[in-house]
Structure formats: C-alpha cells, structure tokens
Amino acid sequence: MKKTIAIILTLVLALSLCACGGNKADDKVITVGASSTPHAEILKVAAEVLAKDGWTLEIKEYTDYVQPNNVVEDGEIDANYFQHVPYLNQFNTDNGTHLVSVAMVHYEPFGIYAGTKSAIADLADGDKIAIPNDGSNRARALLLLEQEGIIKLKEGVGMEATVLDIAENPLNLDIVEMEAAQIANVRDSVALAVINGNYALQAGLNAGTDALAVEDAESISATTYANILVVKEGNEETDKTKALKAALLSEEVKNFINETYSGAVVPIF
C-alpha cells in the first residue's frame, strides 16, 4: 500500500512539474491577430525584435474584420492589429465588447491622383474631382482637398464634413461622390481622383510615389485613422502588452515600414 501511495505521489509531482514548465513557456508566447497586408508583414519584424528578449510572437492572419476582435474579447489571443479607433469604437458599441487601443502604429494615407489633369495647378473651372461617397472616407477626401487649398470647408466640421460643408470652391469644381472601390477605375473621366490607400495599392498606385498630394502625418485624418494595437480592457499593462507595444514602436519597425512601402504605409510614431 505504501509503495502504491509513493508511486501515485511521484506521478502527481511529475505532472505538476510538467504543468508548471508548460505555463512558464506559455508566459513568453504572445499571440496577435492581423490582416495580411501590411499588418502581418510588420508584425514579422516586431517578432524579430521580441525574440531578442526571449519572446515568441505567434501571428494569426484573418481575412475579415470581426473574428480578430472576437477572439481578443474571448481571450483566445492576446491582441490584434488591423483596425482604427472609429471602427473599434463602433464594434464595441455594436457588440458589447471591451477592447481598447494601446498604441497607434501606422496610417495608410489618402492620396490625390491624376486623372485627365496631371497636376493640381492645372485644375480649371468646372472640373470634376472624384471622392468616396461613404461618411468617414468622404470627410477624409474633403479635408485633403482643403489641405491642398483646392476648397475650403466650414470652420470646425472635421471628420463629419460633407460636400454641403464646402464654404469656398473658387473653381466651381464638381465634387463627384462614388463608391470608394470604383474611383481608381474612372480616372480617365475626372480631372483628379481622391483614393483610399488600400484601393490605390490594389490599382497599382503608391501614395508615396504616384500621388500628387497625401494626408499630412499630423492631420486629423491621419491620427484619427491610424491603425492601432488592441487588447482587451484590463490587459493594457501586462508584460505581454508592454513587450508587443515596444516592439511595434521600435526603430526596426519604423525603418521597415519606411523602406518597404515607400509612403503607401506611414509610421505614426
């Protein structure tokens, strides 16, 4: 009987030691959800930075904008990196989730691209400019046109701007609103086109090299729509969050973004 008890105690102790060892290893693994481009690409560089301090970064790629938030909320993964604050806030409101931003990493700038006119200075009376027709993207486009002195908006309209808020339009430009995904395809029928960063990339355009003008890094649009690192509320100060945040905001990541995307993706830090 004593021998049997001794064997059982030995097995229990061995299992306990294995469990402890497993937990210790897990403590140095960070899991993060991301869109494939550019987020997962950027995270691979952050993984190299983390490895220097003994961390392992596991990157899980998603093709939708719902699952990566759900799995952070449920605790299946530690963080995600794919969205901006307005989307996060709306997601929390719609789904009762408790997700928070802990860092702004980059933004993908809107650009003004040539259509039938090759320069902003070539605009003539009555010319057409295509912009997105959905709320936030419409406002970003109008703010960019204002930034370049093409129009002037009413004071203080900010990210709520619509064409009705245009206070000055010296050239009587026809601001044509359309589905954002279609704008790159109609450049031969408008003087200029204001295109989202992702749709520009899909059309073979790069904001850093092809656009006539892009959003300033310190503009309200850039800071509002910066892509962020997100965790569940209460995990803002964990060792994993601090380590991942530091890696994403490192010089290595900044240099990678600048050298790889040539202005189509811009570090916000």
N, C-alpha and C positions, 0 to 999 in steps of 0.2 A: 504494500500500500504506500509506504513511504517513498519507494522507488517511483511509483506511478505519479505521485504528487510532485516529486522532484522533476520528472520529465515534463509534466504539464507546466510547472513554473518556468522551466528553461525555455519551452516553446513560447510562452506568453512574453517572456523577457525578450526573446529574439524578434518576435513580431513587433513588439513595442519599439525596439531599436530600429527596425526597418522602417516603421511608420514615421519615426522621428527623422530619420535620414531623408525620407521622401519629402516630408514637409519642408525641411531645410533647403532642399534643392528647389522645390517649387517657389520658395520665397525669392529666388533670384531669377524667376521667369516672369516676364511681362507680356501680356497678350493685348494686341491692339487691332481693331478693325479699321479698314480703309478702302477707299476706291483705288482702282489700279493705277490710274494716271492723274496727277503726278504723285498722289499721296503715298502709295505703297513704294514707289521709287525713292521718294525722300526718306521714308522710314528705314529703308535698307541701309542708308548712310548713317542714320541715327543708331541702327543696330550695331554698326562697327564702333561707334563712339561708346555705346553702352558696354560692349564686350570688354573694353579696356578696364572697366571697373567690376567685371565679373558677372554682368547681367546678360541674360539671354532674351532677345526680343522675338516673339512669335507674331508674325503679321498675317492676319486673316483678311483676304480680299472679298469684297462684296460688290455686287452689280446694282444694288438698289439702295435707297436712302432710308429704309425703315428698319431692316434687320440689324444694322450696326448699332442703332440706338437701343433697340430692344434687348440685345444681348449684354450691353453695358448695364442697362437698368436691372436685368435679371442676375447680374454678377457672373455671367459666363465668361466675359472677357474684362480686362481692366480699363480699357479706354478705347476711344475711336478718334479718327482724324479724317474728315471728309466734308464737313459742313461749315456754314457760317452762323453767326448768332441769330439773325432773324429766323432762319429755318429751325434752329434749336429751340428758340422760344415758342414758336408755333407748335412744334412737335410736343413739347412739354404740356402746352395748353390743351392740345387735342387728345393726348394720350394719358395724361395724369402721371407722366414720368418725372424723375427728379435728377435731371442731368445738368451739369454745369461746365462752363468753359474755364480752362485753367491757363490757356496760352493762345495768343494769336501767332500764327506761323507764316502764312503767305497769302497773297491775293492774286487772282488771275484778271489782269486789267482789261476793261473795255477799251476798244480802240476805234478811232475814226479811220475808215479805209476809203481809198479812192474808188470812185465809180466812173462816171463819164468825165469827171474833173480830177486832175492828178494832184491838186494842191488845194488847201483851204482858201488860199488867197485868190483862187480862180473862180470862186462862187459868184454867181450872177443873180440878178433879180428874178425871183420866182423859181429858182432851182429846187429840186426835190432832195430831201435827206431821209433815208430810211432808218427807223429806230424800232426797238422791240415794243410790242403792244401790251405786255403784262406789267403789273404795278411796279415792282422794285426795279426791274430792268429798264422800264421806261424812264423812271426817275434818274437812274444812273446815266442813261444816254443824254438826257436833257442837261444834267449837271456837267457832263463832259463838254457838251456844246457850249455851255456857259463858260466853262473853264477856258475854252479857246476863243472866247469873245464873239462867237457866232450869233448867240442870242443872249438875252438877259432875263432871268426869272424874277418873280416877285420875291421880295425880301422874306427870308426865313422859311421857304417852303421845304427845303431839304429833301429827304427821301420820300416825301409824299408828292413830289412835283408831277404835274401832268401838263399836257400842251395848253390847257386853259390857264396855266400859271406863267406863260411866257409874257413878260411885260414889254420887252423890246425885241423886234425882229426886223432890223434895218433893211434886209434884202428881201423881205416878204417871202421867206423860204417856205416851201410846202413840206411840213414835217409829216411824213407818211409812216403810220404805225402798222406793223405786221408781225406775224409770228416770228419769234427770235431765230428759230432754226432755219427760216427761209431767207433771211436777209442776205447772206453771203451769195445766194443764187441770183439775186436781182441787181447786182452792182452795175450791170450794163444798162440799166434803165433808170438809175438815180445818180445824182451828182456825187453824193457821198453816202456811206453806209456806216452806222454805228453797230458794232458786232460784239457779242459776248466772247470772252476769252476762249471758252471751250468750243463754241461753234466756229470761231476763227481757226483754231487748231485743226478741227475736222475738215475745214475747207482748204487746208494747206497754207494758212496765213499765220504769221507770228507777230504778236503785238509789238515786240521789241524791235523787229526788223522791217515789218511791212506797213505798220500803221502810220498815219500822218500825225496822229496825236494819241496819247493814252492818259488814263487817270493818274493823277499825281499820287505818290505813295502816302502823302499826308492828307489826302482829300477825305471828305466824309464818306464817300463811296468805298474807297479802299479800306478804311478802318472798319466800316460797318460790315462789309462783306469779306473781311479777312477769314481765311479758313482756320479753324480752331482745333485745339486738342481738348477732348471732352471726357469727363469721368462722371461717375455717379456722385451726387451730393453726399458729403461726408468723407470722401476719399481724396479731397484736394491736397492734403498734406501727408499722404502716405509716402513711404520710401520709394515705392514704385512710381508714383505720380511725379515726385520730385526728380527722380532719375530720368524718366522719359521726357519730361519738360526740358530739363537741362540739355539733354542730347538733341532734341529738336531745335533748340535755340542756340546751338553751338556754331562756332565759326566753320566747322567742317560742313554742316548742313547748309549754312548760308552760301558758302563758296560753291557747293554742288548745285544749288538752285540757280545761282547766277551764271555758272559756266555751262549748265546743261540746257536751260530753257531760253536763254538769250532774250529775256524780257517778257516772255509769254507767261511766266510764273515769277513773282517778285516777292522776296522775303520782306516781311512786315516788321521784323525785329532788327 
